[in-house]
Amino acid sequence: MSTVSKPADLTAGPIAPALIRLALPLLFGNILQQLYNTVDAVIVGRWAGSDAFAAVGVAGTLMNLFLFLLGGVCAGVAVIFSQQYGARDFAGFRRELFLSCTFGGLFSLALSLLALLLAAPLLALIQTPAELVPLCLDYLRVIFGGLLACFAYNLSSSSLRSAGDTLAALLALGVSILANVGLDLLFVAKFQWGVAGAAWATVASQTLAAILAAGYLAWRYPELLFRRADCVLDRGLLGRTVRFAAASALHHCNLYLGKMLVQGAVNTLGTPGINAYTAASRIEGFANSFGDSGAAALSVFVGQNTGAGRPDRVRKGYFDAVKLLAGLGVGMAVLMFVGAEFFSKLLLPAGAQWELSFSYSVDYLRTISLFYILCFTGNSFAGYFQGVGRLNIPVLGATSHITMRVILSWLLAQRLGLRAVALATGLGWIWVNCFWSLVFRGKILKQAAPGT
């Protein structure tokens, strides 16, 4: 009989409380991450100047393209982990972990090299102002050199979350973020290493998070760690892993490729627009934390119950999640609209054309807040489709959404400023919610209904 701990058996018991317990550590983790991102930007702006603040914003868009590609790979693997854990197939879990570590690690190293080669061309593609390019490259070369640490943390935390242990991943992240802020102050404020110092702090903290999460997994759940007998090339499982990882990575990559192209439209507004978008994106990131956490929690819940053969709980869990996320979406929308001026003043660095940056930021936040409930309902669809293993549906929706966002941003940015990006995003959310709703009602819901 297995002695694997079961911190969150999601296949039985009340659903809404289980979703909340699962989501809360994820939410705190996302908020901590956003808090770090914000503090990081403030430290750079305070001690390295306005150009450095703008450079970190531009470089962050390229960085996220690759970081979230790796995160997407691990999210796809996490679907398999969740389904195996729900089915209590621990031998399959161990084989999957071995395959993911081996081939995912090799992929991370190859991606690191590719990112280093593409950094300069991508900065040129999005029309980065010439004075910011050297600073962006200083930052990106360090970040891209440390992608393996990012993958190691994401895979370890995905393993823990798939078993329902979201608290352990949160604690590892919390410790690393505290270290990150401390290293930022040391490298940027004291040593005056500029944007490169912020990048070194990020890589060091990601390495620490990976060590902590992997160590906890080995200590708390030894039966989930692969052994020598599990180190086999299971071609069927590898094929499934590649399909799930590729679909999820494509989803995340499309999203951030689109954001990179949107950054290009923002860059045409000059440093004031870049600074405003950097600040507004940090503010929006806090609001997104609630929706992203809900989607991740729903994906784990749906995955475990799909693996356990409980379509009744899958369906009920989805509708409970929609209610929770819609309520949160309304709350975040009101907060962003009312607090747009306060938050913008809090984050924007002092410098030339501050008033223009402030105006851009407020316009963006108030416009996008009008659509924000659709961001959260869209998260519930994405979490559901990921959990049942239909990862192609989020890919199609995200691709069409980001395509609309990019085209409209480029067409309208010169006339409407950052309001154009917010409007384009909102219209994209309207479309993708309609698309996912039609697919859900026409196909997926029937498959998940009891007796079908």
C-alpha positions as CSV (number, residue, x, y, z in Angstrom):
1,M,0.0,0.0,0.0
2,S,1.3,3.4,-0.9
3,T,2.3,5.8,1.9
4,V,2.1,8.9,-0.3
5,S,0.7,11.8,1.7
6,K,-2.5,13.2,0.4
7,P,-2.6,16.9,1.5
8,A,-5.6,17.7,-0.7
9,D,-7.9,14.9,-1.9
10,L,-9.9,16.9,-4.4
11,T,-12.0,13.9,-5.5
12,A,-14.4,14.0,-2.5
13,G,-15.9,16.5,-0.2
14,P,-17.4,20.0,-0.6
15,I,-16.1,21.6,-3.8
16,A,-16.1,25.4,-3.2
17,P,-14.1,25.3,0.0
18,A,-11.6,22.9,-1.7
19,L,-11.2,25.3,-4.6
20,I,-10.6,28.2,-2.2
21,R,-8.1,26.3,-0.1
22,L,-6.3,25.3,-3.2
23,A,-6.3,28.8,-4.7
24,L,-5.3,30.8,-1.7
25,P,-1.6,29.8,-1.6
26,L,-1.5,30.2,-5.4
27,L,-3.0,33.7,-5.0
28,F,-0.5,34.7,-2.2
29,G,2.3,33.4,-4.4
30,N,1.2,35.4,-7.4
31,I,0.8,38.5,-5.3
32,L,4.2,38.0,-3.8
33,Q,5.6,37.6,-7.4
34,Q,3.9,40.8,-8.5
35,L,5.0,42.6,-5.4
36,Y,8.6,41.6,-6.2
37,N,8.2,42.7,-9.8
38,T,6.9,46.1,-8.6
39,V,9.6,46.5,-5.9
40,D,12.2,45.5,-8.5
41,A,11.0,48.2,-10.9
42,V,10.9,50.8,-8.2
43,I,14.4,50.0,-7.0
44,V,15.7,50.2,-10.5
45,G,13.9,53.4,-11.2
46,R,15.0,55.0,-7.9
47,W,18.7,54.1,-8.0
48,A,19.4,53.5,-11.8
49,G,17.2,56.2,-13.3
50,S,14.2,56.7,-15.6
51,D,15.9,55.1,-18.7
52,A,16.8,52.0,-16.6
53,F,13.1,51.8,-15.4
54,A,12.0,51.9,-19.1
55,A,14.6,49.3,-20.1
56,V,13.5,46.8,-17.5
57,G,9.9,47.3,-18.7
58,V,10.9,46.6,-22.3
59,A,13.3,43.8,-21.4
60,G,10.7,42.3,-19.1
61,T,8.4,41.7,-22.1
62,L,11.0,39.7,-23.9
63,M,12.0,37.9,-20.8
64,N,8.4,36.9,-20.1
65,L,8.1,35.5,-23.6
66,F,10.8,32.8,-22.7
67,L,10.0,32.4,-19.0
68,F,6.3,31.8,-19.7
69,L,7.2,29.4,-22.5
70,L,9.0,27.3,-19.9
71,G,6.1,27.9,-17.5
72,G,3.7,26.7,-20.2
73,V,5.8,23.5,-20.7
74,C,5.5,22.8,-16.9
75,A,1.8,23.7,-16.9
76,G,1.2,21.1,-19.6
77,V,3.1,18.5,-17.6
78,A,1.2,19.5,-14.5
79,V,-2.1,18.3,-16.2
80,I,-0.6,14.8,-16.6
81,F,0.7,14.9,-13.0
82,S,-2.8,16.0,-11.7
83,Q,-4.6,13.2,-13.6
84,Q,-2.1,10.6,-12.5
85,Y,-2.3,11.8,-8.9
86,G,-6.2,11.7,-9.0
87,A,-6.0,8.2,-10.4
88,R,-3.4,7.2,-7.7
89,D,-1.1,6.1,-10.5
90,F,2.1,7.0,-8.6
91,A,4.3,4.8,-10.7
92,G,3.2,6.8,-13.8
93,F,3.8,10.0,-11.8
94,R,7.4,9.0,-11.2
95,R,8.0,8.0,-14.9
96,E,6.5,11.3,-15.9
97,L,8.8,13.2,-13.5
98,F,11.9,11.5,-14.9
99,L,10.9,12.2,-18.5
100,S,10.1,15.8,-17.7
101,C,13.3,16.4,-15.9
102,T,15.4,14.9,-18.6
103,F,13.9,16.3,-21.8
104,G,12.7,19.5,-20.1
105,G,16.2,20.2,-18.9
106,L,17.6,19.7,-22.3
107,F,14.9,21.9,-23.8
108,S,15.7,24.7,-21.3
109,L,19.4,24.7,-22.2
110,A,18.6,24.9,-25.9
111,L,16.1,27.7,-25.3
112,S,18.6,29.6,-23.3
113,L,21.0,29.6,-26.2
114,L,18.3,30.6,-28.6
115,A,17.1,33.4,-26.4
116,L,20.7,34.8,-26.2
117,L,21.0,34.8,-30.0
118,L,17.6,36.4,-30.5
119,A,17.7,39.1,-27.9
120,A,19.1,41.9,-30.0
121,P,17.0,41.1,-33.1
122,L,13.8,41.0,-31.0
123,L,14.6,44.4,-29.5
124,A,15.0,45.8,-33.0
125,L,11.8,44.1,-34.1
126,I,9.7,45.9,-31.4
127,Q,11.4,49.3,-32.2
128,T,13.1,49.7,-28.9
129,P,14.5,53.3,-28.6
130,A,18.3,53.2,-29.3
131,E,19.2,54.7,-25.9
132,L,17.5,51.7,-24.2
133,V,18.9,48.9,-26.2
134,P,22.3,48.5,-24.3
135,L,20.5,48.5,-21.0
136,C,18.0,45.9,-22.2
137,L,20.7,43.6,-23.4
138,D,22.6,43.9,-20.1
139,Y,19.5,42.7,-18.4
140,L,18.5,40.0,-20.8
141,R,21.9,38.3,-21.2
142,V,21.9,37.5,-17.5
143,I,18.2,36.4,-17.4
144,F,18.5,34.1,-20.4
145,G,21.7,32.5,-19.1
146,G,19.7,31.4,-16.0
147,L,16.6,29.8,-17.7
148,L,17.5,26.3,-16.4
149,A,16.9,27.5,-12.8
150,C,13.5,28.9,-13.9
151,F,12.5,25.5,-15.4
152,A,13.7,23.6,-12.3
153,Y,11.5,25.7,-10.0
154,N,8.5,25.5,-12.2
155,L,8.7,21.7,-12.6
156,S,9.2,21.2,-8.8
157,S,6.3,23.5,-7.9
158,S,4.1,21.9,-10.6
159,S,4.7,18.5,-9.0
160,L,3.7,19.8,-5.6
161,R,0.6,21.7,-6.8
162,S,-0.6,18.6,-8.8
163,A,-0.6,16.7,-5.5
164,G,-2.7,19.5,-4.0
165,D,0.2,21.0,-2.0
166,T,0.1,24.6,-3.0
167,L,1.4,25.9,0.3
168,A,4.9,24.4,-0.1
169,A,5.4,26.0,-3.5
170,L,4.2,29.3,-1.9
171,L,6.8,29.1,0.9
172,A,9.6,28.4,-1.5
173,L,8.6,31.3,-3.6
174,G,8.2,33.6,-0.6
175,V,11.7,32.9,0.7
176,S,13.2,33.5,-2.8
177,I,11.3,36.8,-3.2
178,L,12.7,38.1,0.1
179,A,16.1,37.1,-1.1
180,N,15.5,38.8,-4.4
181,V,14.5,42.1,-2.9
182,G,17.5,42.0,-0.6
183,L,19.8,41.2,-3.5
184,D,18.2,44.0,-5.6
185,L,19.1,46.5,-2.8
186,L,22.6,45.1,-2.6
187,F,23.4,44.9,-6.3
188,V,21.5,47.9,-7.6
189,A,21.4,50.3,-4.7
190,K,24.7,49.6,-3.0
191,F,27.0,48.1,-5.7
192,Q,25.4,50.3,-8.5
193,W,25.3,47.4,-11.0
194,G,22.3,48.9,-12.6
195,V,19.9,46.7,-14.6
196,A,22.4,43.8,-14.7
197,G,22.3,43.8,-10.9
198,A,18.5,43.4,-10.9
199,A,18.9,40.5,-13.4
200,W,21.5,38.8,-11.2
201,A,19.2,39.1,-8.2
202,T,16.4,37.5,-10.2
203,V,18.5,34.5,-11.3
204,A,19.9,33.9,-7.9
205,S,16.5,34.0,-6.3
206,Q,15.1,31.6,-8.9
207,T,17.9,29.2,-8.2
208,L,17.1,29.3,-4.5
209,A,13.4,28.7,-5.1
210,A,14.3,25.7,-7.2
211,I,16.5,24.2,-4.5
212,L,13.8,24.8,-1.8
213,A,10.9,23.3,-3.8
214,A,12.9,20.3,-5.0
215,G,14.3,19.6,-1.5
216,Y,10.8,19.8,0.0
217,L,9.4,17.4,-2.6
218,A,12.2,14.9,-1.9
219,W,11.6,15.2,1.9
220,R,7.8,15.3,2.0
221,Y,6.9,13.0,-0.9
222,P,9.7,10.5,-1.5
223,E,7.3,8.0,-3.2
224,L,6.7,10.6,-5.9
225,L,10.4,10.8,-6.8
226,F,11.6,8.6,-9.7
227,R,14.0,5.8,-8.9
228,R,16.3,3.8,-11.1
229,A,13.5,1.5,-12.2
230,D,11.5,4.5,-13.3
231,C,14.2,5.9,-15.5
232,V,12.9,4.3,-18.7
233,L,12.0,5.8,-22.1
234,D,8.2,5.3,-22.0
235,R,7.5,6.4,-25.6
236,G,3.8,6.5,-25.1
237,L,4.1,8.7,-22.1
238,L,6.8,10.8,-23.7
239,G,4.5,11.4,-26.7
240,R,1.7,12.5,-24.4
241,T,4.1,14.7,-22.5
242,V,5.3,16.4,-25.7
243,R,1.7,17.0,-26.9
244,F,0.5,18.5,-23.6
245,A,3.7,20.5,-23.0
246,A,3.8,21.8,-26.6
247,A,0.1,22.9,-26.5
248,S,0.4,24.6,-23.2
249,A,3.7,26.2,-24.2
250,L,2.2,27.5,-27.4
251,H,-0.7,29.0,-25.4
252,H,1.7,30.9,-23.1
253,C,4.1,31.7,-25.9
254,N,1.4,33.1,-28.1
255,L,0.2,35.3,-25.3
256,Y,3.6,36.7,-24.6
257,L,4.6,36.9,-28.2
258,G,1.6,39.1,-28.6
259,K,2.5,41.1,-25.6
260,M,6.0,41.6,-27.1
261,L,4.4,42.9,-30.3
262,V,2.0,45.2,-28.3
263,Q,5.2,46.5,-26.6
264,G,6.3,47.5,-30.0
265,A,3.2,49.6,-30.4
266,V,3.8,51.1,-27.0
267,N,7.4,51.9,-27.9
268,T,6.3,54.2,-30.7
269,L,5.0,56.5,-27.9
270,G,8.5,57.0,-26.6
271,T,9.9,56.8,-23.1
272,P,6.8,58.4,-21.5
273,G,4.6,55.7,-23.0
274,I,7.0,52.9,-22.1
275,N,7.2,54.1,-18.5
276,A,3.5,54.4,-18.2
277,Y,2.9,50.9,-19.7
278,T,5.6,49.5,-17.3
279,A,3.9,51.0,-14.3
280,A,0.3,50.1,-15.4
281,S,1.4,46.6,-16.2
282,R,2.7,46.1,-12.7
283,I,-0.6,47.4,-11.3
284,E,-2.6,45.2,-13.6
285,G,-0.4,42.2,-12.6
286,F,-1.8,42.4,-9.1
287,A,-5.3,42.2,-10.3
288,N,-4.5,39.4,-12.7
289,S,-3.0,37.4,-9.7
290,F,-6.6,36.6,-8.6
291,G,-7.7,35.3,-11.9
292,D,-4.5,33.4,-12.7
293,S,-4.7,31.7,-9.3
294,G,-8.3,30.7,-9.8
295,A,-7.5,29.2,-13.2
296,A,-4.5,27.2,-11.8
297,A,-6.6,25.9,-8.9
298,L,-9.5,24.9,-11.1
299,S,-7.0,23.2,-13.5
300,V,-5.6,21.0,-10.6
301,F,-9.1,20.3,-9.3
302,V,-10.5,19.3,-12.8
303,G,-7.3,17.3,-13.5
304,Q,-7.6,15.2,-10.4
305,N,-11.3,14.6,-10.8
306,T,-10.9,13.7,-14.5
307,G,-8.2,11.2,-13.5
308,A,-10.5,9.8,-10.8
309,G,-13.4,9.5,-13.3
310,R,-15.7,12.1,-11.5
311,P,-17.3,14.1,-14.3
312,D,-20.0,15.3,-12.0
313,R,-17.5,17.0,-9.7
314,V,-15.7,18.4,-12.8
315,R,-18.8,20.1,-13.9
316,K,-19.9,21.4,-10.5
317,G,-16.3,22.6,-9.8
318,Y,-16.3,24.7,-13.0
319,F,-19.6,26.5,-12.2
320,D,-18.5,27.2,-8.6
321,A,-15.2,28.6,-9.9
322,V,-17.1,30.9,-12.4
323,K,-19.1,32.4,-9.6
324,L,-16.0,33.0,-7.5
325,L,-13.9,34.5,-10.3
326,A,-16.7,36.7,-11.6
327,G,-17.1,38.3,-8.2
328,L,-13.4,38.9,-7.9
329,G,-13.3,40.3,-11.4
330,V,-15.9,43.0,-10.5
331,G,-13.9,43.8,-7.3
332,M,-10.7,44.2,-9.2
333,A,-12.3,46.4,-11.9
334,V,-13.7,48.8,-9.3
335,L,-10.3,49.0,-7.5
336,M,-8.4,49.7,-10.7
337,F,-10.8,52.4,-11.9
338,V,-11.0,54.2,-8.6
339,G,-7.3,53.8,-7.7
340,A,-5.8,54.6,-11.1
341,E,-4.3,57.9,-10.2
342,F,-3.0,56.8,-6.8
343,F,-1.4,53.7,-8.1
344,S,0.2,55.5,-11.1
345,K,1.7,58.2,-8.8
346,L,3.0,55.5,-6.6
347,L,5.0,53.6,-9.3
348,L,6.0,56.1,-11.9
349,P,9.6,57.3,-11.5
350,A,10.4,61.0,-11.5
351,G,11.8,62.4,-14.7
352,A,11.1,64.4,-17.8
353,Q,7.5,64.3,-19.2
354,W,6.2,62.7,-16.0
355,E,2.8,64.3,-16.5
356,L,2.4,62.6,-19.9
357,S,3.4,59.2,-18.5
358,F,0.9,59.8,-15.7
359,S,-1.9,60.6,-18.1
360,Y,-1.1,57.5,-20.2
361,S,-1.1,55.2,-17.2
362,V,-4.4,56.5,-15.8
363,D,-6.1,56.2,-19.2
364,Y,-4.9,52.6,-19.6
365,L,-6.1,51.5,-16.2
366,R,-9.5,53.1,-16.3
367,T,-10.2,51.8,-19.8
368,I,-9.2,48.2,-19.2
369,S,-11.0,48.1,-15.9
370,L,-14.3,48.3,-17.8
371,F,-13.7,44.9,-19.3
372,Y,-12.0,43.2,-16.4
373,I,-14.8,40.8,-15.4
374,L,-14.2,39.1,-18.9
375,C,-10.6,38.5,-18.0
376,F,-11.7,36.5,-15.0
377,T,-14.5,34.5,-16.6
378,G,-12.0,33.7,-19.4
379,N,-9.6,32.3,-16.7
380,S,-12.3,29.9,-15.6
381,F,-12.7,28.6,-19.1
382,A,-8.9,28.2,-19.5
383,G,-8.6,26.3,-16.2
384,Y,-11.3,24.0,-17.1
385,F,-10.0,23.1,-20.6
386,Q,-6.5,22.6,-19.3
387,G,-7.7,20.3,-16.5
388,V,-9.6,18.0,-18.9
389,G,-6.6,17.8,-21.2
390,R,-8.1,19.9,-24.0
391,L,-5.2,22.3,-24.2
392,N,-5.8,23.1,-27.9
393,I,-8.9,25.1,-26.9
394,P,-7.0,27.7,-24.8
395,V,-4.4,27.9,-27.5
396,L,-6.9,28.8,-30.2
397,G,-8.7,31.3,-28.0
398,A,-5.5,33.0,-26.8
399,T,-4.1,33.1,-30.3
400,S,-7.1,34.8,-31.7
401,H,-7.3,37.2,-28.7
402,I,-3.7,38.3,-29.0
403,T,-3.9,38.7,-32.7
404,M,-6.8,41.1,-32.3
405,R,-5.0,42.9,-29.5
406,V,-1.8,43.4,-31.6
407,I,-3.6,44.6,-34.7
408,L,-5.8,47.1,-32.9
409,S,-3.0,48.4,-30.7
410,W,-0.8,49.2,-33.7
411,L,-3.7,50.8,-35.6
412,L,-4.9,53.0,-32.8
413,A,-1.8,53.8,-30.5
414,Q,-0.8,57.0,-32.2
415,R,-4.4,58.4,-31.9
416,L,-5.4,57.0,-28.6
417,G,-2.2,56.5,-26.7
418,L,-2.2,53.6,-24.2
419,R,-6.0,53.7,-24.2
420,A,-5.7,51.9,-27.5
421,V,-3.9,48.9,-25.9
422,A,-6.5,48.7,-23.2
423,L,-9.4,48.9,-25.7
424,A,-7.8,46.3,-27.9
425,T,-7.4,43.9,-24.9
426,G,-11.0,44.4,-23.8
427,L,-12.3,43.6,-27.3
428,G,-10.1,40.5,-27.4
429,W,-11.6,39.3,-24.1
430,I,-15.1,39.8,-25.5
431,W,-14.3,37.6,-28.4
432,V,-12.5,34.8,-26.6
433,N,-15.2,34.5,-24.0
434,C,-17.8,34.0,-26.7
435,F,-15.6,31.5,-28.5
436,W,-14.8,29.4,-25.3
437,S,-18.5,29.6,-24.3
438,L,-19.6,28.1,-27.6
439,V,-17.0,25.3,-27.4
440,F,-17.9,24.6,-23.8
441,R,-21.6,24.3,-24.4
442,G,-21.4,22.6,-27.7
443,K,-18.9,19.9,-27.0
444,I,-17.0,19.8,-23.7
445,L,-20.0,20.1,-21.3
446,K,-21.8,17.2,-23.0
447,Q,-18.7,15.0,-22.6
448,A,-18.4,15.9,-18.9
449,A,-22.1,15.5,-18.0
450,P,-23.0,12.4,-16.0
451,G,-24.3,9.5,-18.0
452,T,-22.5,10.4,-21.2
